[in-house]
Amino acid sequence: MDSLNRFRATFLAEKKKDKVPLILVGTHLDIADDSRQVLSSVARTQAFEWGCPFLETSAVSQMNVRTTFETIVREIRYLLF
């Protein structure tokens, strides 16, 4: 998560903004939590601290893939319009 924090901080500094349209997406929803590199609970907490939505997806079952795109569009509309 440290690399994500650095990326976000750099991105915000480059854009000279406090908030940008952002969602945190965890992949491999179909894999058990103990086999993941980042636990769902850790990612969910990070998203809460950043003030952005957190979604988990599965490319295998297509679960939440469409919802992820719909969510980022809503975030863009909310923050930019």
Number of C-alpha atoms within 10 A of each C-alpha: 11 7 8 11 12 11 12 16 13 12 15 14 11 9 11 10 9 9 14 16 16 19 18 19 18 17 18 17 19 13 10 10 13 9 9 13 8 13 13 20 10 11 18 19 12 18 18 13 9 15 12 18 18 19 20 19 19 15 12 9 11 11 16 17 16 10 14 19 12 11 17 17 13 13 18 13 11 10 11 9 6
